[in-house]
Amino acid sequence: MAHRVRSSLAIVAVLLATVAGAVLALETYTQERSLSVGTVDLNVDVGHRGALDLYVPLVDWGVRFDAVRLPVRVKLDVRSVDREALAGAAGGELPAVRELRDEATDALTAYLRALLVVVALASLLAGALVALALRSGHVAPLRRLLVVAAAGGGRLHGGRDRPASPAGELRGP
């Protein structure tokens, strides 16, 4: 009976480590992307309804889009601006606006895909480290704990059933 309790606690510890690894990766992973109109930083805040926040600190202006299918708020902060390219898009020239929208969608999709890979690897690594730390003859076998870490990391990643792309076009906020 005591062996079962220890084994169960070890499994719970490995699962908690996978969740902690995923949350840590979500909170710390950032990416800088270059678009035709400037440079942006992408990062996420965990625990929000899926959204995309665009913020331009130079003019203290922001907008929120319902364009993310994950339980995170993706923050896109403009860091530098190419004034000539931006003038064409801001002037409403349709080819420039469409091109910028496509660029932003591609950058967001690439960031979300990379983020999911980083989250899966971080959660697997955290779970595996805890499994290795807990290995002994008095808890669940190491192989079982490693399988739990892999399954927990894979489940957090969502596999192929969770799309890693924006939920539609970036139109109005």
C-alpha positions in Angstrom: 0.0 0.0 0.0 2.8 2.5 0.9 4.5 1.6 -2.4 1.3 2.6 -4.3 1.1 5.9 -2.5 4.7 6.7 -3.3 4.3 5.7 -6.9 1.2 7.8 -7.2 2.9 10.8 -5.6 5.9 10.4 -8.0 3.5 10.3 -11.0 1.8 13.5 -9.8 5.1 15.2 -9.2 6.2 14.4 -12.8 2.9 15.7 -14.2 3.2 18.9 -12.1 6.8 19.3 -13.4 5.5 19.0 -17.0 2.9 21.7 -16.4 5.5 23.9 -14.7 7.9 23.5 -17.6 5.2 24.4 -20.1 4.1 27.5 -18.2 7.7 28.6 -17.8 8.3 28.2 -21.5 5.1 30.1 -22.4 6.0 33.0 -20.1 9.6 33.3 -21.2 9.8 32.5 -24.9 10.0 35.6 -27.1 10.8 36.2 -30.8 11.7 39.2 -32.8 10.4 39.3 -36.4 11.1 41.8 -39.2 8.1 42.9 -41.3 8.2 45.2 -44.3 7.0 48.1 -42.1 9.3 47.5 -39.1 10.4 45.1 -36.4 8.1 43.5 -33.8 8.6 41.5 -30.6 6.2 38.5 -30.0 5.5 37.0 -26.6 2.6 35.6 -24.7 0.7 36.0 -21.4 -0.7 32.8 -20.0 -4.2 32.4 -18.7 -6.1 34.7 -20.9 -8.8 34.2 -23.4 -7.1 33.7 -26.8 -6.3 37.1 -28.3 -3.7 39.1 -30.2 -2.6 42.4 -28.7 -0.9 44.9 -31.0 0.9 47.7 -29.2 2.9 50.6 -30.6 4.7 52.3 -27.7 5.9 55.2 -29.8 2.4 56.6 -30.0 0.9 54.7 -27.0 -1.7 53.0 -29.2 -2.9 49.4 -29.1 -5.6 47.1 -30.4 -6.8 43.6 -29.6 -7.9 41.0 -32.1 -9.7 37.7 -31.4 -7.3 35.8 -33.6 -5.6 33.1 -31.4 -7.0 29.7 -30.6 -4.8 29.0 -27.6 -5.6 30.1 -23.9 -2.9 32.8 -24.1 -2.8 36.5 -25.1 -0.2 36.9 -27.8 1.5 40.3 -27.5 3.0 41.9 -30.6 4.9 45.0 -29.7 6.2 47.3 -32.5 9.9 48.1 -31.8 10.9 49.9 -35.0 9.1 51.4 -38.0 10.0 52.0 -41.6 8.1 55.2 -42.3 7.9 54.9 -46.1 6.5 51.4 -46.0 4.1 52.3 -43.3 2.9 55.4 -45.1 1.8 53.2 -48.0 -0.2 50.8 -45.7 -1.6 53.7 -43.7 -2.7 55.5 -46.8 -5.0 52.6 -47.5 -3.2 51.3 -50.6 -4.8 47.9 -50.9 -1.8 45.9 -52.2 0.3 47.3 -49.3 -2.4 46.6 -46.7 -3.0 43.0 -48.0 0.8 42.4 -48.1 1.2 43.6 -44.5 -1.8 41.5 -43.3 -0.3 38.4 -45.0 3.1 39.2 -43.5 1.6 39.6 -40.0 -0.4 36.4 -40.3 2.7 34.5 -41.4 4.8 35.9 -38.6 2.2 35.0 -36.0 1.8 31.5 -37.4 5.5 30.9 -37.4 5.8 32.2 -33.8 2.9 30.0 -32.6 4.4 26.9 -34.2 7.8 27.6 -32.7 6.2 28.3 -29.3 4.3 25.0 -29.3 7.6 23.1 -30.0 9.4 25.0 -27.2 6.5 24.3 -24.8 6.5 20.6 -25.7 10.3 20.3 -25.2 10.4 22.3 -22.0 7.5 20.3 -20.4 9.1 17.0 -21.5 12.5 18.1 -20.1 11.1 19.3 -16.8 9.1 16.1 -16.4 12.1 13.9 -17.3 14.3 15.7 -14.8 11.9 15.1 -12.0 11.5 11.5 -13.1 15.3 11.0 -13.0 15.4 12.8 -9.6 12.8 10.4 -8.2 14.1 7.2 -9.5 14.6 4.5 -6.9 13.2 1.1 -6.0 10.7 2.7 -3.7 8.6 4.6 -6.3 7.3 3.9 -9.8 9.9 2.5 -12.2 11.9 5.1 -14.1 10.5 4.0 -17.4 6.9 4.5 -16.3 7.8 8.0 -14.9 9.5 8.9 -18.3 6.4 7.7 -20.2 4.3 9.9 -17.9 6.5 12.9 -18.6 6.3 12.3 -22.4 2.6 11.8 -22.3 2.1 14.9 -20.2 4.3 17.0 -22.4 2.5 15.7 -25.5 -0.9 16.4 -24.1 0.1 19.9 -23.1 1.4 20.4 -26.7 -2.0 19.4 -28.0 -0.6 17.2 -30.8 -2.1 17.8 -34.2 -5.6 18.5 -33.0 -4.8 22.0 -31.9 -4.1 24.4 -34.8 -1.0 26.7 -34.5 -2.3 29.4 -36.7 -4.4 32.5 -36.2 -8.2 31.9 -36.1 -9.0 33.7 -39.3 -7.9 36.9 -40.9 -6.6 39.9 -39.0 -9.4 42.3 -39.9 -11.1 44.6 -37.4 -10.3 44.6 -33.7 
